[in-house]
Structures are given as C-alpha cells and as structure tokens.
Amino acid sequence: MAEAKTPVASSAPAPLAPVRVYRHRLPTRIWHWVNAVTLLILLMSGLTIFNAHPRLYWGEYGANFDRAWLVIGSTADSGYLRVGDWRIETTGVLGRWTDAAGEEKTWAFPGWSTIPTSYSLADGRRWHLFFAWVMAIGLTLYMLWTLLRGHLRKDLHVRRAEWSPRHIWLDVKDHARLRFPTGEAAARYGILQKLSYIGVIFVLLPLMIATGLTMSPGLNASAPWLLDLFGGRQSARSIHFIAAWVLVAFFVVHLAMVLLAGPLNEIRSMVTGWFRLPPERKDGA
C-alpha cells in the first residue's frame, strides 16, 4: 500500500494587501479636470481665430504683404507650412484639405480641430474669451490654494539634492526606460514632474493669459506696458501660439506617461484621490 503523504505547508509568504495613499486632494482633482476641458476648448477655438489670418510676425505690426516667420497657406492645388525659409507640403492636413462632405477647403486648420467646426471668427472668439476667463479664474484660485495650503511647499518644492545634475539625469534615464517609481516613492513627484508642473502652473499658463491680454485693443490703451513687455501685439500673438503648442506637447507626454504607468490606477487617483502604491521593485528588476 502506498505511503500516505503528509501535506506540506507552503513557505511562500502570503501576498500583502495593496497599500493605498491619499495622493490628490479635492482642489487638485477639480482643477485638473476643469482645466483639461478648458484648455481643449481654448485650443480648438484658438485655431478658429488663427484661421482668420494664418500668419505670425514679430514686432508691433503684421499684414498680408509683411514678411511672416510662420505661414500656413495654400496654392491652387496644394497646402503648405512655411517656417522662415523652410517649407513643407501639408495638403490634406493643413492649408488645403477635404471635409466630410467631400468639399475642398483652404483654411489653415481643418474643421474637425476647431470650434466651431465651420469657420466663424465671431463664434470662435466668444468660445475663446469665455473659457479664457474660466482658465484665468481657476488658475488664480488654484495658485492661491497651492501657496496657502502648503501644496507647493510639500509636493512641488524642489529640494536642494534634487537639483543635482546626477539626480536629474537618473530621472531622465528612468523615464526613457519606462522605469517608474514603486513603493512609497511612487506617491511623490519626481524631479521631472515637479519641474513640468511648476513650469505649466507658474510660467506657461500665466504667459498664455498675459499674451492674450496684450492682443486686446482695450488693454493696449489701459495697459500699454504689456506691449513693451512682449515687444508688440504681433510678438505677443507669436508667443501665445508657441506657448499653446508647448502646452499641447506637455499634455501628449503627460497622457503617454499615464497610459504607460497604469491608466486605471492613475485615473482612479485623479477621480477619488486614492492611489494604490505599486509593489517595491526587487533588486536588479
């Protein structure tokens, strides 16, 4: 008769329950989602306004016969983008494209990327100015909360050791290798995140608001120093356009990092505030 085998208890440790931390406070979550919608509408309505005169200049003045540093235009049978002396054909994307009804259009940006989808400068301005106020008021309140409630000091402040070139380069390499922080380190912002968020909140968004005000004829009369600050209305318009696309680049990278780091955990934390810490990485992993 076969000898009965005594069950042997597994020596493997029982899996630990996931650790959750309260990562994003309510004002951060509200501002994040309101700002996401607001900036999308501002971009699309801004492209409608740009379609009215798809040329950019430096200085105070600029018109059709002046030399523009950027042009999105069209010829009889093609669309093109010109930056300085560099030119690329963009038929079907910019300058000349076909809409859903099969009609050929010669606006700089296609209708699917603008608000409204059919060209209307007046409506584009209404959308843009309304949501510009939403952004400006929201940004002001969030900046005040960030300063008064300690969010800047506790979460965004760059410590002395983090300014080390070696520390910054290590964070760059980890992001390039998609090696995201684990354990308690995942609940804190890295140096690249801190610099990016500080740059957006305290530099890019205020710059967008200030250059937008500089393009207002009413503000030109009441605050002419804005024209001196940015070197003229056309320079302000150029800076406004460049800053907008820097913001687009930031959000594209931001979305890519969310998707690669684990979208369910990242989005859930920005909805509920609670973030599940990824388990500590084993040595050499």
C-alpha positions as CSV (number, residue, x, y, z in Angstrom):
1,M,0.0,0.0,0.0
2,A,1.3,3.4,-0.9
3,E,2.5,5.5,1.9
4,A,0.3,8.5,2.7
5,K,1.9,11.8,2.1
6,T,1.7,14.5,4.7
7,P,0.7,17.9,3.3
8,V,3.5,20.4,3.5
9,A,2.5,24.0,4.2
10,S,3.8,26.4,1.6
11,S,6.7,28.5,2.8
12,A,5.9,31.4,0.4
13,P,4.7,34.5,2.2
14,A,1.0,35.4,1.8
15,P,0.6,38.3,-0.6
16,L,0.3,41.7,1.1
17,A,-2.8,43.8,0.6
18,P,-2.3,46.8,-1.7
19,V,-1.3,49.9,0.1
20,R,-3.4,53.0,-0.7
21,V,-2.4,56.6,-0.1
22,Y,-4.4,59.8,-0.4
23,R,-2.4,61.4,-3.2
24,H,-4.6,64.1,-4.8
25,R,-6.7,66.5,-2.7
26,L,-10.1,67.7,-3.9
27,P,-9.0,71.2,-5.2
28,T,-6.3,69.5,-7.3
29,R,-8.7,67.0,-8.8
30,I,-11.4,69.6,-9.6
31,W,-8.8,72.0,-11.2
32,H,-7.2,69.1,-13.1
33,W,-10.5,68.1,-14.9
34,V,-11.9,71.6,-15.3
35,N,-8.5,72.7,-16.8
36,A,-8.4,69.7,-19.1
37,V,-11.7,70.6,-20.7
38,T,-11.0,74.3,-20.7
39,L,-7.6,74.0,-22.4
40,L,-9.0,71.7,-25.1
41,I,-11.8,74.2,-25.9
42,L,-9.3,77.1,-25.8
43,L,-7.0,75.3,-28.2
44,M,-9.8,74.5,-30.7
45,S,-11.4,77.9,-30.6
46,G,-7.9,79.5,-30.8
47,L,-7.3,77.6,-34.0
48,T,-10.5,79.1,-35.4
49,I,-9.2,82.6,-34.6
50,F,-5.8,81.7,-36.2
51,N,-7.6,80.6,-39.4
52,A,-8.7,84.2,-39.9
53,H,-5.1,85.2,-40.5
54,P,-2.8,82.1,-40.5
55,R,0.5,84.1,-40.4
56,L,2.7,85.1,-37.5
57,Y,5.1,88.0,-37.2
58,W,7.5,89.6,-34.7
59,G,7.0,93.2,-33.6
60,E,4.1,95.5,-33.5
61,Y,2.6,95.2,-36.9
62,G,1.8,92.4,-39.4
63,A,-0.3,92.2,-42.6
64,N,-0.5,90.1,-45.7
65,F,2.4,91.8,-47.5
66,D,4.7,91.8,-44.5
67,R,7.3,89.0,-44.0
68,A,5.9,86.4,-41.7
69,W,8.0,83.9,-39.8
70,L,5.3,81.3,-39.9
71,V,2.6,80.8,-42.6
72,I,0.0,78.1,-43.2
73,G,-1.3,78.7,-46.6
74,S,-2.4,77.2,-49.9
75,T,-1.7,77.4,-53.6
76,A,-4.1,76.5,-56.4
77,D,-3.7,72.8,-55.8
78,S,-1.8,72.3,-52.5
79,G,-1.4,73.3,-48.9
80,Y,1.8,74.2,-47.2
81,L,3.5,75.2,-43.9
82,R,6.4,77.7,-44.0
83,V,8.6,78.5,-41.1
84,G,11.3,81.0,-42.0
85,D,12.8,79.7,-45.3
86,W,11.8,76.1,-44.5
87,R,8.7,74.9,-46.3
88,I,6.8,71.6,-46.3
89,E,3.8,70.5,-48.3
90,T,0.8,69.7,-46.0
91,T,-2.0,69.0,-48.5
92,G,-4.8,67.1,-46.8
93,V,-3.8,68.2,-43.3
94,L,-3.1,71.9,-43.2
95,G,-3.8,74.7,-45.7
96,R,-5.9,72.6,-48.2
97,W,-8.0,69.6,-47.1
98,T,-11.3,67.9,-47.8
99,D,-14.2,68.0,-45.3
100,A,-16.7,65.2,-44.5
101,A,-19.0,66.3,-47.3
102,G,-16.2,66.0,-49.9
103,E,-15.7,69.7,-50.3
104,E,-12.2,71.1,-50.6
105,K,-11.4,73.8,-48.0
106,T,-8.4,76.2,-47.7
107,W,-8.5,77.1,-44.0
108,A,-5.2,76.6,-42.2
109,F,-6.5,74.1,-39.7
110,P,-9.3,71.6,-40.6
111,G,-12.8,71.8,-39.3
112,W,-12.5,68.7,-37.0
113,S,-9.8,70.5,-35.0
114,T,-11.7,73.8,-34.5
115,I,-14.6,75.2,-32.5
116,P,-16.9,75.8,-34.3
117,T,-16.3,73.2,-36.9
118,S,-17.5,75.6,-39.7
119,Y,-15.5,78.8,-39.9
120,S,-16.9,81.6,-37.8
121,L,-14.5,84.1,-36.3
122,A,-17.2,85.7,-34.1
123,D,-18.2,82.4,-32.6
124,G,-14.6,81.3,-32.2
125,R,-13.9,84.5,-30.2
126,R,-16.9,84.0,-28.0
127,W,-15.9,80.5,-27.1
128,H,-12.3,81.5,-26.6
129,L,-12.9,84.6,-24.4
130,F,-15.5,82.8,-22.2
131,F,-13.2,79.9,-21.4
132,A,-10.2,82.2,-21.1
133,W,-12.0,83.7,-18.1
134,V,-12.7,80.1,-16.8
135,M,-8.9,79.3,-17.0
136,A,-7.8,82.6,-15.5
137,I,-10.1,82.5,-12.5
138,G,-9.4,78.8,-12.0
139,L,-5.7,79.2,-12.2
140,T,-5.7,82.2,-9.8
141,L,-7.7,80.2,-7.2
142,Y,-5.6,77.1,-7.6
143,M,-2.3,79.1,-7.3
144,L,-3.6,80.7,-4.1
145,W,-4.6,77.3,-2.7
146,T,-1.3,75.8,-3.7
147,L,0.6,78.6,-1.8
148,L,-1.7,78.9,1.3
149,R,-2.4,75.2,1.9
150,G,1.2,74.1,1.5
151,H,0.8,72.1,-1.7
152,L,3.7,74.0,-3.3
153,R,6.0,73.5,-0.2
154,K,5.1,69.9,0.4
155,D,4.6,68.4,-3.0
156,L,6.2,70.7,-5.7
157,H,9.1,72.3,-3.9
158,V,12.4,71.1,-5.5
159,R,14.8,70.1,-2.7
160,R,18.5,71.0,-2.8
161,A,19.6,67.4,-3.5
162,E,17.1,67.2,-6.4
163,W,19.0,70.0,-8.3
164,S,22.0,67.7,-8.6
165,P,22.7,67.0,-12.4
166,R,23.3,63.4,-11.5
167,H,19.8,63.1,-9.8
168,I,18.1,64.8,-12.8
169,W,19.9,62.6,-15.3
170,L,18.9,59.5,-13.4
171,D,15.3,60.6,-13.5
172,V,15.6,61.2,-17.3
173,K,17.1,57.7,-17.8
174,D,14.4,56.1,-15.7
175,H,11.6,57.8,-17.8
176,A,13.4,56.9,-21.0
177,R,13.5,53.2,-19.9
178,L,9.9,53.4,-18.6
179,R,11.2,52.5,-15.2
180,F,8.6,54.1,-13.0
181,P,9.0,54.5,-9.2
182,T,7.5,51.9,-6.9
183,G,6.5,51.7,-3.2
184,E,6.4,54.9,-1.3
185,A,8.4,56.7,-3.9
186,A,5.5,56.4,-6.3
187,A,3.4,58.6,-4.1
188,R,5.9,61.5,-4.5
189,Y,6.6,63.7,-7.5
190,G,9.9,63.1,-9.2
191,I,12.2,66.0,-10.3
192,L,10.9,66.0,-13.9
193,Q,7.3,66.0,-12.7
194,K,8.0,68.9,-10.3
195,L,9.7,71.0,-12.9
196,S,7.0,70.2,-15.5
197,Y,4.1,71.1,-13.2
198,I,5.8,74.2,-11.9
199,G,6.6,75.3,-15.5
200,V,2.9,74.8,-16.5
201,I,1.2,76.3,-13.5
202,F,3.6,79.3,-12.8
203,V,5.1,80.0,-16.3
204,L,3.2,78.7,-19.3
205,L,-0.4,79.4,-18.2
206,P,0.3,82.9,-16.9
207,L,2.2,83.6,-20.1
208,M,-0.8,82.5,-22.1
209,I,-3.0,84.8,-20.1
210,A,-0.6,87.8,-20.3
211,T,0.0,87.5,-24.1
212,G,-3.8,87.1,-24.7
213,L,-4.4,90.3,-22.8
214,T,-1.7,92.0,-24.9
215,M,-3.6,91.3,-28.0
216,S,-6.7,93.1,-26.7
217,P,-7.0,96.7,-28.1
218,G,-8.7,97.8,-24.9
219,L,-5.8,96.6,-22.8
220,N,-3.4,98.2,-25.2
221,A,-4.9,101.6,-24.3
222,S,-5.2,100.9,-20.5
223,A,-2.0,98.9,-20.0
224,P,0.4,99.9,-22.8
225,W,3.3,98.4,-20.8
226,L,2.2,95.0,-21.9
227,L,3.1,95.9,-25.5
228,D,6.6,97.0,-24.3
229,L,6.9,93.8,-22.2
230,F,6.3,91.5,-25.2
231,G,7.6,93.7,-28.0
232,G,4.3,94.4,-29.7
233,R,1.0,92.8,-30.4
234,Q,2.3,90.6,-33.2
235,S,5.1,89.3,-31.0
236,A,2.6,88.6,-28.2
237,R,0.5,86.7,-30.8
238,S,3.5,84.6,-31.8
239,I,4.5,83.8,-28.2
240,H,0.8,82.9,-27.5
241,F,0.8,80.5,-30.4
242,I,4.2,78.9,-29.4
243,A,3.2,78.6,-25.8
244,A,-0.1,76.9,-26.8
245,W,1.8,74.2,-28.7
246,V,4.3,73.7,-25.8
247,L,1.2,73.0,-23.7
248,V,-0.1,70.5,-26.3
249,A,3.3,68.8,-26.2
250,F,3.2,68.6,-22.4
251,F,-0.3,67.1,-22.4
252,V,0.7,64.5,-25.0
253,V,3.7,63.4,-22.9
254,H,1.5,63.5,-19.8
255,L,-1.1,61.2,-21.3
256,A,1.6,58.8,-22.6
257,M,3.1,58.6,-19.1
258,V,-0.4,57.9,-17.6
259,L,-1.0,55.1,-20.1
260,L,2.4,53.5,-19.6
261,A,2.4,53.8,-15.8
262,G,-1.0,52.1,-15.4
263,P,-4.0,54.2,-16.5
264,L,-6.6,52.6,-14.1
265,N,-4.6,53.4,-11.0
266,E,-3.6,56.9,-12.3
267,I,-7.1,58.0,-13.4
268,R,-8.7,56.5,-10.3
269,S,-6.4,58.6,-8.1
270,M,-7.3,61.7,-10.0
271,V,-11.0,60.9,-9.6
272,T,-11.1,59.6,-6.0
273,G,-7.8,61.0,-4.7
274,W,-6.7,57.5,-3.6
275,F,-3.6,56.0,-5.2
276,R,-2.5,52.3,-5.0
277,L,1.2,52.1,-4.4
278,P,2.9,49.7,-6.9
279,P,4.9,47.0,-5.0
280,E,8.5,47.6,-4.3
281,R,10.8,46.5,-7.2
282,K,13.1,43.6,-6.5
283,D,16.8,44.3,-6.6
284,G,18.0,44.1,-10.2
285,A,14.5,44.2,-11.6
